[in-house]
Amino acid sequence: MDLRLIIEEIASEADDFLAGATSREQARAGIAELLNADYFHLAPADGQKVIEGVMAILDYEDFFGTEFAGGSFDEETEA
């Protein structure tokens, strides 16, 4: 089974089913829940690979908005 297709499908739907998720832990739980509902036939090891793959895509796409963490605009307000 090619897990890449499942990973890409889940990642493309992340905006819908992870709406309101504010942390990586919530996202992992949401992905696991989706896997249990829609891909229950996957072996646990494959499910973990899918979760890791989706999380990697979400991180790459900056789904969690980490690029602005740490007061990136503090210098603008001080000037």
PDB file of N, CA, C and O in Angstrom:
ATOM      1  N   MET A   1       0.831  -1.180   0.000  1.00  0.00           N
ATOM      2  CA  MET A   1       0.000   0.000   0.000  1.00  0.00           C
ATOM      3  C   MET A   1       0.881   1.250   0.000  1.00  0.00           C
ATOM      4  O   MET A   1       1.867   1.339   0.732  1.00  0.00           O
ATOM      5  N   ASP A   2       0.502   2.197  -0.829  1.00  0.00           N
ATOM      6  CA  ASP A   2       1.256   3.447  -0.923  1.00  0.00           C
ATOM      7  C   ASP A   2       0.683   4.467   0.058  1.00  0.00           C
ATOM      8  O   ASP A   2      -0.377   5.045  -0.178  1.00  0.00           O
ATOM      9  N   LEU A   3       1.384   4.675   1.137  1.00  0.00           N
ATOM     10  CA  LEU A   3       0.915   5.588   2.176  1.00  0.00           C
ATOM     11  C   LEU A   3       0.993   7.045   1.748  1.00  0.00           C
ATOM     12  O   LEU A   3       0.326   7.902   2.328  1.00  0.00           O
ATOM     13  N   ARG A   4       1.804   7.330   0.736  1.00  0.00           N
ATOM     14  CA  ARG A   4       1.953   8.722   0.291  1.00  0.00           C
ATOM     15  C   ARG A   4       0.622   9.324  -0.158  1.00  0.00           C
ATOM     16  O   ARG A   4       0.354  10.500   0.085  1.00  0.00           O
ATOM     17  N   LEU A   5      -0.206   8.516  -0.812  1.00  0.00           N
ATOM     18  CA  LEU A   5      -1.499   9.022  -1.267  1.00  0.00           C
ATOM     19  C   LEU A   5      -2.397   9.381  -0.081  1.00  0.00           C
ATOM     20  O   LEU A   5      -3.085  10.402  -0.099  1.00  0.00           O
ATOM     21  N   ILE A   6      -2.380   8.541   0.935  1.00  0.00           N
ATOM     22  CA  ILE A   6      -3.169   8.808   2.140  1.00  0.00           C
ATOM     23  C   ILE A   6      -2.636  10.056   2.843  1.00  0.00           C
ATOM     24  O   ILE A   6      -3.410  10.909   3.277  1.00  0.00           O
ATOM     25  N   ILE A   7      -1.326  10.155   2.950  1.00  0.00           N
ATOM     26  CA  ILE A   7      -0.699  11.314   3.602  1.00  0.00           C
ATOM     27  C   ILE A   7      -1.082  12.601   2.877  1.00  0.00           C
ATOM     28  O   ILE A   7      -1.465  13.583   3.512  1.00  0.00           O
ATOM     29  N   GLU A   8      -0.981  12.595   1.559  1.00  0.00           N
ATOM     30  CA  GLU A   8      -1.303  13.790   0.783  1.00  0.00           C
ATOM     31  C   GLU A   8      -2.779  14.146   0.884  1.00  0.00           C
ATOM     32  O   GLU A   8      -3.130  15.322   0.973  1.00  0.00           O
ATOM     33  N   GLU A   9      -3.645  13.136   0.870  1.00  0.00           N
ATOM     34  CA  GLU A   9      -5.080  13.395   0.982  1.00  0.00           C
ATOM     35  C   GLU A   9      -5.427  14.016   2.335  1.00  0.00           C
ATOM     36  O   GLU A   9      -6.169  14.996   2.403  1.00  0.00           O
ATOM     37  N   ILE A  10      -4.894  13.445   3.398  1.00  0.00           N
ATOM     38  CA  ILE A  10      -5.175  13.966   4.737  1.00  0.00           C
ATOM     39  C   ILE A  10      -4.605  15.375   4.891  1.00  0.00           C
ATOM     40  O   ILE A  10      -5.274  16.255   5.431  1.00  0.00           O
ATOM     41  N   ALA A  11      -3.393  15.593   4.430  1.00  0.00           N
ATOM     42  CA  ALA A  11      -2.781  16.921   4.541  1.00  0.00           C
ATOM     43  C   ALA A  11      -3.581  17.959   3.765  1.00  0.00           C
ATOM     44  O   ALA A  11      -3.694  19.105   4.200  1.00  0.00           O
ATOM     45  N   SER A  12      -4.137  17.571   2.624  1.00  0.00           N
ATOM     46  CA  SER A  12      -4.913  18.529   1.825  1.00  0.00           C
ATOM     47  C   SER A  12      -6.226  18.890   2.495  1.00  0.00           C
ATOM     48  O   SER A  12      -6.795  19.941   2.197  1.00  0.00           O
ATOM     49  N   GLU A  13      -6.723  18.048   3.391  1.00  0.00           N
ATOM     50  CA  GLU A  13      -7.978  18.298   4.097  1.00  0.00           C
ATOM     51  C   GLU A  13      -7.756  18.891   5.495  1.00  0.00           C
ATOM     52  O   GLU A  13      -8.717  19.108   6.234  1.00  0.00           O
ATOM     53  N   ALA A  14      -6.519  19.147   5.853  1.00  0.00           N
ATOM     54  CA  ALA A  14      -6.186  19.572   7.222  1.00  0.00           C
ATOM     55  C   ALA A  14      -6.897  20.855   7.634  1.00  0.00           C
ATOM     56  O   ALA A  14      -7.297  20.987   8.791  1.00  0.00           O
ATOM     57  N   ASP A  15      -7.060  21.790   6.727  1.00  0.00           N
ATOM     58  CA  ASP A  15      -7.736  23.043   7.071  1.00  0.00           C
ATOM     59  C   ASP A  15      -9.151  22.786   7.588  1.00  0.00           C
ATOM     60  O   ASP A  15      -9.638  23.506   8.459  1.00  0.00           O
ATOM     61  N   ASP A  16      -9.801  21.767   7.053  1.00  0.00           N
ATOM     62  CA  ASP A  16     -11.176  21.461   7.456  1.00  0.00           C
ATOM     63  C   ASP A  16     -11.236  20.737   8.789  1.00  0.00           C
ATOM     64  O   ASP A  16     -11.891  21.200   9.722  1.00  0.00           O
ATOM     65  N   PHE A  17     -10.553  19.599   8.882  1.00  0.00           N
ATOM     66  CA  PHE A  17     -10.721  18.786  10.080  1.00  0.00           C
ATOM     67  C   PHE A  17      -9.827  19.197  11.243  1.00  0.00           C
ATOM     68  O   PHE A  17     -10.006  18.704  12.357  1.00  0.00           O
ATOM     69  N   LEU A  18      -8.877  20.082  11.011  1.00  0.00           N
ATOM     70  CA  LEU A  18      -8.052  20.594  12.114  1.00  0.00           C
ATOM     71  C   LEU A  18      -8.351  22.053  12.430  1.00  0.00           C
ATOM     72  O   LEU A  18      -7.576  22.715  13.120  1.00  0.00           O
ATOM     73  N   ALA A  19      -9.461  22.547  11.934  1.00  0.00           N
ATOM     74  CA  ALA A  19      -9.853  23.926  12.244  1.00  0.00           C
ATOM     75  C   ALA A  19      -9.972  24.069  13.760  1.00  0.00           C
ATOM     76  O   ALA A  19     -10.672  23.295  14.411  1.00  0.00           O
ATOM     77  N   GLY A  20      -9.302  25.036  14.297  1.00  0.00           N
ATOM     78  CA  GLY A  20      -9.331  25.267  15.730  1.00  0.00           C
ATOM     79  C   GLY A  20      -8.213  24.594  16.501  1.00  0.00           C
ATOM     80  O   GLY A  20      -8.028  24.875  17.685  1.00  0.00           O
ATOM     81  N   ALA A  21      -7.468  23.716  15.860  1.00  0.00           N
ATOM     82  CA  ALA A  21      -6.330  23.080  16.534  1.00  0.00           C
ATOM     83  C   ALA A  21      -5.260  24.138  16.769  1.00  0.00           C
ATOM     84  O   ALA A  21      -4.874  24.862  15.851  1.00  0.00           O
ATOM     85  N   THR A  22      -4.788  24.220  18.008  1.00  0.00           N
ATOM     86  CA  THR A  22      -3.816  25.260  18.339  1.00  0.00           C
ATOM     87  C   THR A  22      -2.433  24.710  18.666  1.00  0.00           C
ATOM     88  O   THR A  22      -1.504  25.474  18.927  1.00  0.00           O
ATOM     89  N   SER A  23      -2.296  23.393  18.652  1.00  0.00           N
ATOM     90  CA  SER A  23      -0.996  22.816  18.977  1.00  0.00           C
ATOM     91  C   SER A  23      -0.744  21.576  18.124  1.00  0.00           C
ATOM     92  O   SER A  23      -1.651  21.003  17.521  1.00  0.00           O
ATOM     93  N   ARG A  24       0.500  21.201  18.104  1.00  0.00           N
ATOM     94  CA  ARG A  24       0.880  19.998  17.365  1.00  0.00           C
ATOM     95  C   ARG A  24       0.232  18.762  17.983  1.00  0.00           C
ATOM     96  O   ARG A  24      -0.119  17.827  17.262  1.00  0.00           O
ATOM     97  N   GLU A  25       0.071  18.742  19.298  1.00  0.00           N
ATOM     98  CA  GLU A  25      -0.543  17.596  19.973  1.00  0.00           C
ATOM     99  C   GLU A  25      -1.996  17.447  19.563  1.00  0.00           C
ATOM    100  O   GLU A  25      -2.468  16.333  19.338  1.00  0.00           O
ATOM    101  N   GLN A  26      -2.713  18.566  19.462  1.00  0.00           N
ATOM    102  CA  GLN A  26      -4.099  18.513  19.007  1.00  0.00           C
ATOM    103  C   GLN A  26      -4.176  18.047  17.562  1.00  0.00           C
ATOM    104  O   GLN A  26      -5.080  17.297  17.196  1.00  0.00           O
ATOM    105  N   ALA A  27      -3.239  18.484  16.750  1.00  0.00           N
ATOM    106  CA  ALA A  27      -3.222  18.057  15.348  1.00  0.00           C
ATOM    107  C   ALA A  27      -2.965  16.555  15.249  1.00  0.00           C
ATOM    108  O   ALA A  27      -3.634  15.859  14.486  1.00  0.00           O
ATOM    109  N   ARG A  28      -2.008  16.060  16.009  1.00  0.00           N
ATOM    110  CA  ARG A  28      -1.736  14.614  16.010  1.00  0.00           C
ATOM    111  C   ARG A  28      -2.975  13.830  16.426  1.00  0.00           C
ATOM    112  O   ARG A  28      -3.297  12.806  15.822  1.00  0.00           O
ATOM    113  N   ALA A  29      -3.662  14.303  17.446  1.00  0.00           N
ATOM    114  CA  ALA A  29      -4.866  13.625  17.914  1.00  0.00           C
ATOM    115  C   ALA A  29      -5.957  13.661  16.835  1.00  0.00           C
ATOM    116  O   ALA A  29      -6.664  12.674  16.633  1.00  0.00           O
ATOM    117  N   GLY A  30      -6.090  14.784  16.155  1.00  0.00           N
ATOM    118  CA  GLY A  30      -7.076  14.903  15.085  1.00  0.00           C
ATOM    119  C   GLY A  30      -6.777  13.980  13.917  1.00  0.00           C
ATOM    120  O   GLY A  30      -7.680  13.370  13.345  1.00  0.00           O
ATOM    121  N   ILE A  31      -5.508  13.885  13.572  1.00  0.00           N
ATOM    122  CA  ILE A  31      -5.110  12.990  12.484  1.00  0.00           C
ATOM    123  C   ILE A  31      -5.355  11.541  12.880  1.00  0.00           C
ATOM    124  O   ILE A  31      -5.847  10.748  12.077  1.00  0.00           O
ATOM    125  N   ALA A  32      -5.013  11.198  14.112  1.00  0.00           N
ATOM    126  CA  ALA A  32      -5.233   9.826  14.597  1.00  0.00           C
ATOM    127  C   ALA A  32      -6.721   9.485  14.586  1.00  0.00           C
ATOM    128  O   ALA A  32      -7.105   8.373  14.224  1.00  0.00           O
ATOM    129  N   GLU A  33      -7.550  10.437  14.982  1.00  0.00           N
ATOM    130  CA  GLU A  33      -9.002  10.228  14.980  1.00  0.00           C
ATOM    131  C   GLU A  33      -9.512   9.985  13.558  1.00  0.00           C
ATOM    132  O   GLU A  33     -10.327   9.092  13.322  1.00  0.00           O
ATOM    133  N   LEU A  34      -9.024  10.789  12.621  1.00  0.00           N
ATOM    134  CA  LEU A  34      -9.418  10.613  11.217  1.00  0.00           C
ATOM    135  C   LEU A  34      -8.972   9.248  10.703  1.00  0.00           C
ATOM    136  O   LEU A  34      -9.719   8.576   9.992  1.00  0.00           O
ATOM    137  N   LEU A  35      -7.765   8.841  11.058  1.00  0.00           N
ATOM    138  CA  LEU A  35      -7.279   7.527  10.635  1.00  0.00           C
ATOM    139  C   LEU A  35      -8.157   6.418  11.186  1.00  0.00           C
ATOM    140  O   LEU A  35      -8.489   5.470  10.474  1.00  0.00           O
ATOM    141  N   ASN A  36      -8.534   6.533  12.451  1.00  0.00           N
ATOM    142  CA  ASN A  36      -9.381   5.505  13.058  1.00  0.00           C
ATOM    143  C   ASN A  36     -10.747   5.423  12.385  1.00  0.00           C
ATOM    144  O   ASN A  36     -11.324   4.341  12.281  1.00  0.00           O
ATOM    145  N   ALA A  37     -11.261   6.549  11.933  1.00  0.00           N
ATOM    146  CA  ALA A  37     -12.579   6.571  11.314  1.00  0.00           C
ATOM    147  C   ALA A  37     -12.540   6.154   9.844  1.00  0.00           C
ATOM    148  O   ALA A  37     -13.365   5.355   9.401  1.00  0.00           O
ATOM    149  N   ASP A  38     -11.584   6.692   9.092  1.00  0.00           N
ATOM    150  CA  ASP A  38     -11.584   6.500   7.640  1.00  0.00           C
ATOM    151  C   ASP A  38     -10.591   5.461   7.133  1.00  0.00           C
ATOM    152  O   ASP A  38     -10.772   4.910   6.047  1.00  0.00           O
ATOM    153  N   TYR A  39      -9.561   5.191   7.895  1.00  0.00           N
ATOM    154  CA  TYR A  39      -8.504   4.272   7.451  1.00  0.00           C
ATOM    155  C   TYR A  39      -8.241   3.221   8.516  1.00  0.00           C
ATOM    156  O   TYR A  39      -7.090   2.895   8.807  1.00  0.00           O
ATOM    157  N   PHE A  40      -9.299   2.698   9.089  1.00  0.00           N
ATOM    158  CA  PHE A  40      -9.194   1.733  10.194  1.00  0.00           C
ATOM    159  C   PHE A  40      -8.477   0.457   9.798  1.00  0.00           C
ATOM    160  O   PHE A  40      -8.021  -0.290  10.663  1.00  0.00           O
ATOM    161  N   HIS A  41      -8.371   0.196   8.501  1.00  0.00           N
ATOM    162  CA  HIS A  41      -7.709  -1.016   8.021  1.00  0.00           C
ATOM    163  C   HIS A  41      -6.180  -0.929   8.088  1.00  0.00           C
ATOM    164  O   HIS A  41      -5.497  -1.938   7.907  1.00  0.00           O
ATOM    165  N   LEU A  42      -5.640   0.260   8.345  1.00  0.00           N
ATOM    166  CA  LEU A  42      -4.178   0.415   8.404  1.00  0.00           C
ATOM    167  C   LEU A  42      -3.613  -0.240   9.661  1.00  0.00           C
ATOM    168  O   LEU A  42      -4.210  -0.185  10.736  1.00  0.00           O
ATOM    169  N   ALA A  43      -2.470  -0.848   9.501  1.00  0.00           N
ATOM    170  CA  ALA A  43      -1.750  -1.383  10.656  1.00  0.00           C
ATOM    171  C   ALA A  43      -1.276  -0.206  11.510  1.00  0.00           C
ATOM    172  O   ALA A  43      -1.036   0.879  10.980  1.00  0.00           O
ATOM    173  N   PRO A  44      -1.139  -0.403  12.821  1.00  0.00           N
ATOM    174  CA  PRO A  44      -0.690   0.700  13.695  1.00  0.00           C
ATOM    175  C   PRO A  44       0.617   1.347  13.232  1.00  0.00           C
ATOM    176  O   PRO A  44       0.759   2.567  13.313  1.00  0.00           O
ATOM    177  N   ALA A  45       1.562   0.559  12.753  1.00  0.00           N
ATOM    178  CA  ALA A  45       2.832   1.122  12.282  1.00  0.00           C
ATOM    179  C   ALA A  45       2.616   2.017  11.058  1.00  0.00           C
ATOM    180  O   ALA A  45       3.246   3.067  10.932  1.00  0.00           O
ATOM    181  N   ASP A  46       1.730   1.599  10.167  1.00  0.00           N
ATOM    182  CA  ASP A  46       1.425   2.418   8.994  1.00  0.00           C
ATOM    183  C   ASP A  46       0.692   3.690   9.400  1.00  0.00           C
ATOM    184  O   ASP A  46       0.934   4.756   8.832  1.00  0.00           O
ATOM    185  N   GLY A  47      -0.197   3.584  10.374  1.00  0.00           N
ATOM    186  CA  GLY A  47      -0.893   4.760  10.868  1.00  0.00           C
ATOM    187  C   GLY A  47       0.074   5.780  11.441  1.00  0.00           C
ATOM    188  O   GLY A  47      -0.085   6.983  11.236  1.00  0.00           O
ATOM    189  N   GLN A  48       1.074   5.293  12.156  1.00  0.00           N
ATOM    190  CA  GLN A  48       2.086   6.201  12.722  1.00  0.00           C
ATOM    191  C   GLN A  48       2.890   6.873  11.617  1.00  0.00           C
ATOM    192  O   GLN A  48       3.229   8.051  11.723  1.00  0.00           O
ATOM    193  N   LYS A  49       3.193   6.134  10.562  1.00  0.00           N
ATOM    194  CA  LYS A  49       3.913   6.720   9.421  1.00  0.00           C
ATOM    195  C   LYS A  49       3.073   7.803   8.759  1.00  0.00           C
ATOM    196  O   LYS A  49       3.595   8.842   8.354  1.00  0.00           O
ATOM    197  N   VAL A  50       1.773   7.559   8.650  1.00  0.00           N
ATOM    198  CA  VAL A  50       0.884   8.555   8.057  1.00  0.00           C
ATOM    199  C   VAL A  50       0.851   9.809   8.927  1.00  0.00           C
ATOM    200  O   VAL A  50       0.952  10.923   8.412  1.00  0.00           O
ATOM    201  N   ILE A  51       0.712   9.639  10.226  1.00  0.00           N
ATOM    202  CA  ILE A  51       0.693  10.791  11.132  1.00  0.00           C
ATOM    203  C   ILE A  51       1.976  11.596  10.987  1.00  0.00           C
ATOM    204  O   ILE A  51       1.929  12.821  10.875  1.00  0.00           O
ATOM    205  N   GLU A  52       3.111  10.926  10.989  1.00  0.00           N
ATOM    206  CA  GLU A  52       4.397  11.628  10.851  1.00  0.00           C
ATOM    207  C   GLU A  52       4.496  12.333   9.505  1.00  0.00           C
ATOM    208  O   GLU A  52       4.994  13.457   9.429  1.00  0.00           O
ATOM    209  N   GLY A  53       4.029  11.685   8.448  1.00  0.00           N
ATOM    210  CA  GLY A  53       4.073  12.282   7.115  1.00  0.00           C
ATOM    211  C   GLY A  53       3.198  13.516   7.010  1.00  0.00           C
ATOM    212  O   GLY A  53       3.606  14.529   6.442  1.00  0.00           O
ATOM    213  N   VAL A  54       1.983  13.430   7.562  1.00  0.00           N
ATOM    214  CA  VAL A  54       1.080  14.583   7.535  1.00  0.00           C
ATOM    215  C   VAL A  54       1.664  15.725   8.362  1.00  0.00           C
ATOM    216  O   VAL A  54       1.630  16.880   7.937  1.00  0.00           O
ATOM    217  N   MET A  55       2.194  15.412   9.528  1.00  0.00           N
ATOM    218  CA  MET A  55       2.786  16.449  10.372  1.00  0.00           C
ATOM    219  C   MET A  55       3.960  17.122   9.664  1.00  0.00           C
ATOM    220  O   MET A  55       4.138  18.334   9.786  1.00  0.00           O
ATOM    221  N   ALA A  56       4.749  16.366   8.939  1.00  0.00           N
ATOM    222  CA  ALA A  56       5.876  16.943   8.200  1.00  0.00           C
ATOM    223  C   ALA A  56       5.377  17.931   7.149  1.00  0.00           C
ATOM    224  O   ALA A  56       5.956  19.003   6.975  1.00  0.00           O
ATOM    225  N   ILE A  57       4.311  17.569   6.455  1.00  0.00           N
ATOM    226  CA  ILE A  57       3.743  18.475   5.452  1.00  0.00           C
ATOM    227  C   ILE A  57       3.188  19.721   6.126  1.00  0.00           C
ATOM    228  O   ILE A  57       3.415  20.835   5.654  1.00  0.00           O
ATOM    229  N   LEU A  58       2.463  19.543   7.224  1.00  0.00           N
ATOM    230  CA  LEU A  58       1.897  20.694   7.926  1.00  0.00           C
ATOM    231  C   LEU A  58       2.995  21.617   8.443  1.00  0.00           C
ATOM    232  O   LEU A  58       2.851  22.839   8.394  1.00  0.00           O
ATOM    233  N   ASP A  59       4.074  21.050   8.932  1.00  0.00           N
ATOM    234  CA  ASP A  59       5.204  21.869   9.378  1.00  0.00           C
ATOM    235  C   ASP A  59       5.812  22.623   8.207  1.00  0.00           C
ATOM    236  O   ASP A  59       6.118  23.809   8.323  1.00  0.00           O
ATOM    237  N   TYR A  60       5.987  21.948   7.086  1.00  0.00           N
ATOM    238  CA  TYR A  60       6.563  22.573   5.896  1.00  0.00           C
ATOM    239  C   TYR A  60       5.684  23.729   5.410  1.00  0.00           C
ATOM    240  O   TYR A  60       6.186  24.768   4.980  1.00  0.00           O
ATOM    241  N   GLU A  61       4.365  23.530   5.487  1.00  0.00           N
ATOM    242  CA  GLU A  61       3.428  24.558   5.036  1.00  0.00           C
ATOM    243  C   GLU A  61       3.150  25.610   6.115  1.00  0.00           C
ATOM    244  O   GLU A  61       2.320  26.497   5.919  1.00  0.00           O
ATOM    245  N   ASP A  62       3.837  25.510   7.238  1.00  0.00           N
ATOM    246  CA  ASP A  62       3.696  26.438   8.356  1.00  0.00           C
ATOM    247  C   ASP A  62       2.248  26.518   8.840  1.00  0.00           C
ATOM    248  O   ASP A  62       1.723  27.596   9.118  1.00  0.00           O
ATOM    249  N   PHE A  63       1.623  25.354   8.929  1.00  0.00           N
ATOM    250  CA  PHE A  63       0.230  25.252   9.362  1.00  0.00           C
ATOM    251  C   PHE A  63       0.024  25.831  10.761  1.00  0.00           C
ATOM    252  O   PHE A  63      -1.033  26.386  11.061  1.00  0.00           O
ATOM    253  N   PHE A  64       1.030  25.700  11.604  1.00  0.00           N
ATOM    254  CA  PHE A  64       0.905  26.130  12.990  1.00  0.00           C
ATOM    255  C   PHE A  64       1.363  27.570  13.202  1.00  0.00           C
ATOM    256  O   PHE A  64       1.356  28.056  14.333  1.00  0.00           O
ATOM    257  N   GLY A  65       1.761  28.257  12.134  1.00  0.00           N
ATOM    258  CA  GLY A  65       2.102  29.666  12.219  1.00  0.00           C
ATOM    259  C   GLY A  65       3.319  29.979  13.058  1.00  0.00           C
ATOM    260  O   GLY A  65       3.354  31.021  13.713  1.00  0.00           O
ATOM    261  N   THR A  66       4.308  29.124  13.061  1.00  0.00           N
ATOM    262  CA  THR A  66       5.476  29.332  13.908  1.00  0.00           C
ATOM    263  C   THR A  66       6.394  30.427  13.404  1.00  0.00           C
ATOM    264  O   THR A  66       7.276  30.868  14.141  1.00  0.00           O
ATOM    265  N   GLU A  67       6.216  30.881  12.170  1.00  0.00           N
ATOM    266  CA  GLU A  67       7.133  31.894  11.657  1.00  0.00           C
ATOM    267  C   GLU A  67       6.991  33.225  12.386  1.00  0.00           C
ATOM    268  O   GLU A  67       7.906  34.046  12.333  1.00  0.00           O
ATOM    269  N   PHE A  68       5.871  33.461  13.066  1.00  0.00           N
ATOM    270  CA  PHE A  68       5.673  34.715  13.769  1.00  0.00           C
ATOM    271  C   PHE A  68       5.805  34.564  15.283  1.00  0.00           C
ATOM    272  O   PHE A  68       5.517  35.506  16.021  1.00  0.00           O
ATOM    273  N   ALA A  69       6.222  33.429  15.741  1.00  0.00           N
ATOM    274  CA  ALA A  69       6.353  33.202  17.187  1.00  0.00           C
ATOM    275  C   ALA A  69       7.537  33.981  17.738  1.00  0.00           C
ATOM    276  O   ALA A  69       8.520  34.223  17.037  1.00  0.00           O
ATOM    277  N   GLY A  70       7.432  34.361  18.979  1.00  0.00           N
ATOM    278  CA  GLY A  70       8.561  35.005  19.640  1.00  0.00           C
ATOM    279  C   GLY A  70       8.596  36.508  19.501  1.00  0.00           C
ATOM    280  O   GLY A  70       9.659  37.101  19.681  1.00  0.00           O
ATOM    281  N   GLY A  71       7.482  37.158  19.189  1.00  0.00           N
ATOM    282  CA  GLY A  71       7.453  38.616  19.126  1.00  0.00           C
ATOM    283  C   GLY A  71       8.204  39.167  17.944  1.00  0.00           C
ATOM    284  O   GLY A  71       8.999  40.094  18.100  1.00  0.00           O
ATOM    285  N   SER A  72       7.981  38.631  16.776  1.00  0.00           N
ATOM    286  CA  SER A  72       8.707  39.053  15.581  1.00  0.00           C
ATOM    287  C   SER A  72       8.513  40.523  15.257  1.00  0.00           C
ATOM    288  O   SER A  72       9.361  41.129  14.602  1.00  0.00           O
ATOM    289  N   PHE A  73       7.409  41.104  15.706  1.00  0.00           N
ATOM    290  CA  PHE A  73       7.125  42.486  15.344  1.00  0.00           C
ATOM    291  C   PHE A  73       7.493  43.467  16.449  1.00  0.00           C
ATOM    292  O   PHE A  73       7.169  44.650  16.351  1.00  0.00           O
ATOM    293  N   ASP A  74       8.155  43.005  17.482  1.00  0.00           N
ATOM    294  CA  ASP A  74       8.530  43.884  18.603  1.00  0.00           C
ATOM    295  C   ASP A  74       9.381  45.055  18.142  1.00  0.00           C
ATOM    296  O   ASP A  74       9.219  46.166  18.647  1.00  0.00           O
ATOM    297  N   GLU A  75      10.270  44.836  17.209  1.00  0.00           N
ATOM    298  CA  GLU A  75      11.154  45.909  16.747  1.00  0.00           C
ATOM    299  C   GLU A  75      10.357  47.023  16.067  1.00  0.00           C
ATOM    300  O   GLU A  75      10.708  48.197  16.181  1.00  0.00           O
ATOM    301  N   GLU A  76       9.280  46.655  15.358  1.00  0.00           N
ATOM    302  CA  GLU A  76       8.476  47.660  14.672  1.00  0.00           C
ATOM    303  C   GLU A  76       7.795  48.587  15.655  1.00  0.00           C
ATOM    304  O   GLU A  76       7.712  49.790  15.406  1.00  0.00           O
ATOM    305  N   THR A  77       7.305  48.060  16.767  1.00  0.00           N
ATOM    306  CA  THR A  77       6.592  48.898  17.729  1.00  0.00           C
ATOM    307  C   THR A  77       7.540  49.771  18.518  1.00  0.00           C
ATOM    308  O   THR A  77       7.137  50.828  19.004  1.00  0.00           O
ATOM    309  N   GLU A  78       8.800  49.357  18.662  1.00  0.00           N
ATOM    310  CA  GLU A  78       9.776  50.139  19.406  1.00  0.00           C
ATOM    311  C   GLU A  78      10.303  51.313  18.594  1.00  0.00           C
ATOM    312  O   GLU A  78      10.733  52.312  19.171  1.00  0.00           O
ATOM    313  N   ALA A  79      10.280  51.215  17.271  1.00  0.00           N
ATOM    314  CA  ALA A  79      10.864  52.235  16.410  1.00  0.00           C
ATOM    315  C   ALA A  79      10.110  53.509  16.348  1.00  0.00           C
ATOM    316  O   ALA A  79      10.520  54.435  15.648  1.00  0.00           O
TER     317      ALA A  79
END
